[in-house]
Amino acid sequence: MRYIVLVAGGSFNPVTNMHLRMFELARDALIKTGQFKVLGGIVSPVSDGYNKPSLLPSKHRIEMLKLALGRGGCSDGIPSSWIRLGTWEAIRSQWTPTRKVLDHYQRRIDAMLADTDEAQLNGPPDGKRSRIDEESDELAWLRSLVAKLRAKESQPDVRIMLLCGGDVLQSFAVKGVWQEEDMVSIVRDYGMVVLSRPGSDPHRFVHTFDLINPYERNIRLVTEWAVNDISSTLIRRTLQRNESVRYMLPDPVIDYIYRNGLYGSTASWPRLENFAD
């Protein structure tokens, strides 16, 4: 049995309900194979060094993710403790390729399995020692899970796996977006869970893209039949028009956006006190 920790990267600008829903769909798909158990999920937002137009500073995106996931691992009172925020990528001054993010978290897990001092192993990002302490606290839940595994199994197999949408898989074919060695490493060494929409054909892409086809067995394709076109781009546009975004993203995130006037929004929560009368 292989134990999996899912890692999803992206801007999360802002985080949407669908971003979190992806983890649930991926976990269900992996469990159904009978080959995997999912230990947890890590949401890894990109750093400000990504320099994407309209990208909010990481401090806001991190705060919104904390609110979406819940300070104590829950959202709107519903437990989601198996999905956690990872800030290692976001706090770095420069953009970090996806492969290096996966490498980092796999090293962290390997260090936990070997009972190695993690701070000494990884070194402080950008020379900021306090950041290691912060990330160590974030991954305390994972360390606890690994410790329990080690108590039951002498050599548990715990691996990182990339969770992404079909657009990320398709971008493998776009010249200049990915390094060839990174694409090969991701599918060969880690594997992917790819969520696609009805009507798309990721199977054909995997079959025809020679670079990754030899590792086809490591790519799990999952179709999201409940079509949801809610994207961060749509949410930003809706906010700029001062239209409602409720039920598109978690309420605490909406409140944070309004309170801080993010994405050009000047709206506030509607007054509903008298609706029940």
C-alpha positions as CSV (number, residue, x, y, z in Angstrom):
1,M,0.0,0.0,0.0
2,R,1.3,3.4,-0.9
3,Y,0.5,6.5,1.2
4,I,-0.1,9.7,-0.7
5,V,0.2,13.4,0.1
6,L,-1.5,15.5,-2.6
7,V,0.1,18.8,-3.5
8,A,-1.8,21.4,-5.5
9,G,-0.1,24.6,-6.6
10,G,-1.4,27.7,-8.2
11,S,-2.1,31.4,-7.7
12,F,-5.3,30.9,-5.6
13,N,-6.2,34.5,-6.5
14,P,-8.6,34.0,-4.8
15,V,-9.1,30.5,-3.5
16,T,-12.5,29.1,-4.7
17,N,-14.7,26.3,-3.5
18,M,-13.6,24.3,-6.5
19,H,-10.0,24.5,-5.6
20,L,-10.8,22.6,-2.4
21,R,-13.3,20.3,-4.0
22,M,-10.5,19.0,-6.2
23,F,-8.9,17.4,-3.2
24,E,-12.0,15.5,-2.3
25,L,-12.4,14.2,-5.8
26,A,-8.8,13.2,-6.1
27,R,-8.9,11.4,-2.7
28,D,-12.0,9.4,-3.7
29,A,-10.4,8.4,-7.0
30,L,-7.2,7.2,-5.4
31,I,-9.0,5.2,-2.7
32,K,-11.2,3.5,-5.2
33,T,-8.1,2.0,-6.9
34,G,-7.3,0.0,-3.8
35,Q,-3.7,0.9,-4.2
36,F,-3.4,4.1,-2.2
37,K,-4.3,5.7,1.1
38,V,-4.4,9.5,1.1
39,L,-2.6,10.9,4.2
40,G,-3.3,14.6,3.5
41,G,-3.3,17.4,1.0
42,I,-1.1,20.5,0.8
43,V,-2.2,23.8,-0.9
44,S,0.9,25.6,-2.2
45,P,0.3,29.1,-3.5
46,V,2.9,30.7,-5.8
47,S,5.2,33.5,-4.6
48,D,4.9,37.1,-5.5
49,G,7.9,36.5,-7.8
50,Y,5.6,34.8,-10.2
51,N,4.8,38.3,-11.5
52,K,1.4,37.5,-12.9
53,P,-0.9,40.4,-13.8
54,S,-3.5,41.1,-11.1
55,L,-1.7,38.7,-8.7
56,L,-2.4,39.8,-5.1
57,P,0.5,39.9,-2.6
58,S,1.1,36.5,-1.0
59,K,0.1,37.9,2.4
60,H,-3.5,38.3,1.2
61,R,-3.6,35.0,-0.7
62,I,-2.2,33.1,2.3
63,E,-4.7,34.8,4.7
64,M,-7.6,33.8,2.4
65,L,-6.4,30.2,2.2
66,K,-6.1,30.1,6.0
67,L,-9.7,31.3,6.2
68,A,-10.9,28.9,3.6
69,L,-9.3,25.9,5.3
70,G,-10.1,27.2,8.8
71,R,-7.6,28.2,11.4
72,G,-8.1,24.9,13.1
73,G,-8.4,22.8,10.0
74,C,-12.1,23.5,9.2
75,S,-14.2,25.7,7.0
76,D,-17.5,27.0,8.1
77,G,-17.4,24.5,11.0
78,I,-17.0,21.5,8.6
79,P,-13.8,19.6,9.4
80,S,-11.2,19.6,6.6
81,S,-8.2,18.8,8.7
82,W,-6.6,16.6,6.0
83,I,-6.1,19.6,3.7
84,R,-3.5,22.1,4.9
85,L,-1.7,25.2,3.7
86,G,1.9,25.1,2.8
87,T,3.7,28.4,2.6
88,W,7.2,27.3,1.6
89,E,6.7,28.3,-2.0
90,A,4.7,31.5,-1.3
91,I,7.3,33.0,1.0
92,R,10.2,32.7,-1.3
93,S,11.3,35.8,-3.1
94,Q,11.4,34.2,-6.6
95,W,9.1,31.9,-8.5
96,T,9.7,28.2,-7.8
97,P,9.1,25.6,-10.5
98,T,6.5,22.9,-9.6
99,R,9.1,20.1,-9.7
100,K,11.1,21.9,-7.0
101,V,8.0,22.3,-4.8
102,L,7.3,18.6,-5.1
103,D,11.0,17.8,-4.4
104,H,10.9,20.0,-1.3
105,Y,7.8,18.3,0.3
106,Q,9.1,14.8,-0.6
107,R,12.4,15.7,1.2
108,R,10.4,16.8,4.2
109,I,8.5,13.6,4.3
110,D,11.7,11.5,3.8
111,A,13.2,13.4,6.7
112,M,10.3,12.6,8.9
113,L,10.5,9.0,8.0
114,A,14.2,8.9,8.8
115,D,13.8,11.1,11.9
116,T,16.2,13.6,10.5
117,D,16.4,17.2,11.7
118,E,14.3,19.0,9.0
119,A,15.6,22.5,9.5
120,Q,19.2,21.4,9.2
121,L,18.2,19.3,6.1
122,N,16.5,22.1,4.2
123,G,18.2,25.3,5.3
124,P,16.4,28.6,5.8
125,P,14.6,29.9,2.7
126,D,16.1,33.2,1.7
127,G,18.1,33.2,4.9
128,K,15.0,33.6,7.1
129,R,15.3,31.1,10.0
130,S,11.9,32.0,11.4
131,R,10.2,30.8,8.2
132,I,11.4,27.3,8.9
133,D,9.8,27.4,12.3
134,E,6.6,28.6,10.8
135,E,6.5,25.9,8.1
136,S,7.4,23.3,10.7
137,D,4.4,24.3,12.7
138,E,2.2,24.1,9.5
139,L,3.3,20.5,8.9
140,A,3.0,19.3,12.5
141,W,-0.1,17.4,11.4
142,L,1.8,15.5,8.8
143,R,4.7,14.8,11.1
144,S,2.1,13.3,13.5
145,L,0.6,11.1,10.8
146,V,4.0,9.9,9.7
147,A,5.0,9.1,13.3
148,K,1.8,6.9,13.6
149,L,2.7,5.1,10.4
150,R,6.2,4.4,11.6
151,A,4.7,2.9,14.7
152,K,2.7,0.5,12.6
153,E,5.0,-0.2,9.7
154,S,8.8,-0.4,9.7
155,Q,9.2,1.2,6.2
156,P,6.0,2.9,5.1
157,D,6.0,4.2,1.5
158,V,4.9,7.8,1.6
159,R,4.9,9.8,-1.7
160,I,4.0,13.2,-2.9
161,M,1.6,13.3,-5.9
162,L,0.7,16.4,-7.9
163,L,-3.0,17.4,-8.0
164,C,-4.0,19.7,-10.9
165,G,-6.6,20.5,-13.5
166,G,-6.6,19.3,-17.1
167,D,-5.3,22.7,-18.2
168,V,-2.0,22.1,-16.4
169,L,-1.6,18.7,-18.2
170,Q,-2.3,20.4,-21.6
171,S,0.2,23.1,-20.9
172,F,2.9,20.4,-21.0
173,A,2.7,20.7,-24.8
174,V,3.1,24.5,-24.8
175,K,6.6,25.5,-25.8
176,G,8.6,27.4,-23.1
177,V,6.2,26.7,-20.3
178,W,7.9,23.6,-18.8
179,Q,11.4,22.2,-18.8
180,E,11.4,18.7,-20.3
181,E,13.3,17.2,-17.4
182,D,10.8,18.7,-15.0
183,M,7.8,17.2,-16.9
184,V,9.5,13.8,-16.9
185,S,10.4,14.0,-13.2
186,I,6.9,15.0,-12.2
187,V,5.2,12.0,-14.0
188,R,8.0,9.5,-13.4
189,D,8.9,10.2,-9.8
190,Y,5.7,11.6,-8.3
191,G,2.7,11.0,-10.5
192,M,-0.3,13.2,-11.1
193,V,-4.0,13.3,-10.4
194,V,-5.6,15.3,-13.2
195,L,-9.2,16.6,-13.0
196,S,-10.9,17.2,-16.3
197,R,-14.3,18.3,-17.5
198,P,-16.8,16.2,-19.5
199,G,-16.0,16.6,-23.2
200,S,-12.2,17.0,-22.8
201,D,-9.9,14.2,-23.8
202,P,-6.9,14.0,-21.5
203,H,-6.5,10.3,-22.3
204,R,-5.7,11.2,-25.9
205,F,-3.2,13.8,-24.8
206,V,-1.4,11.3,-22.6
207,H,-1.4,8.8,-25.4
208,T,0.0,11.2,-28.0
209,F,2.5,13.2,-26.0
210,D,5.6,11.0,-26.3
211,L,7.5,12.6,-23.5
212,I,5.1,11.5,-20.8
213,N,3.5,8.5,-22.4
214,P,6.0,6.0,-21.0
215,Y,4.8,6.9,-17.5
216,E,1.1,6.8,-18.3
217,R,0.5,4.4,-15.4
218,N,1.5,7.2,-13.0
219,I,-1.2,9.6,-14.3
220,R,-4.7,9.3,-12.7
221,L,-7.4,10.9,-14.8
222,V,-10.5,12.0,-13.0
223,T,-13.6,13.5,-14.7
224,E,-15.6,16.0,-12.7
225,W,-19.1,15.3,-13.9
226,A,-20.7,18.1,-11.8
227,V,-19.6,20.8,-14.2
228,N,-18.4,24.0,-12.4
229,D,-17.2,26.9,-14.4
230,I,-16.3,29.0,-11.3
231,S,-12.8,30.3,-11.7
232,S,-10.7,32.8,-9.9
233,T,-10.8,35.0,-13.1
234,L,-14.6,34.9,-13.0
235,I,-14.7,35.8,-9.3
236,R,-12.3,38.8,-9.8
237,R,-14.5,40.1,-12.6
238,T,-17.6,39.7,-10.6
239,L,-16.1,41.5,-7.6
240,Q,-14.9,44.3,-9.8
241,R,-18.6,44.7,-10.9
242,N,-19.7,44.7,-7.2
243,E,-21.9,41.7,-7.9
244,S,-22.4,38.9,-5.4
245,V,-19.9,36.1,-5.2
246,R,-21.6,34.2,-2.4
247,Y,-21.4,30.3,-2.7
248,M,-18.6,30.7,-5.2
249,L,-16.0,30.8,-2.4
250,P,-16.1,30.4,1.4
251,D,-17.9,33.1,3.4
252,P,-14.8,34.0,5.5
253,V,-12.8,34.6,2.3
254,I,-15.6,36.9,0.9
255,D,-15.6,38.8,4.2
256,Y,-11.8,39.3,4.0
257,I,-12.0,40.5,0.4
258,Y,-14.7,43.1,1.3
259,R,-12.9,44.3,4.5
260,N,-9.7,44.8,2.6
261,G,-11.2,46.2,-0.6
262,L,-9.4,43.5,-2.8
263,Y,-9.9,43.0,-6.5
264,G,-11.4,46.5,-6.9
265,S,-14.5,45.6,-4.9
266,T,-16.3,48.4,-3.0
267,A,-19.2,46.2,-1.9
268,S,-20.0,44.9,1.5
269,W,-22.1,42.1,2.9
270,P,-25.8,42.6,2.1
271,R,-28.2,43.4,5.0
272,L,-30.5,40.4,5.5
273,E,-31.7,41.0,9.0
274,N,-35.4,41.5,7.9
275,F,-35.6,38.6,5.4
276,A,-37.1,36.2,7.9
277,D,-39.9,38.7,8.8
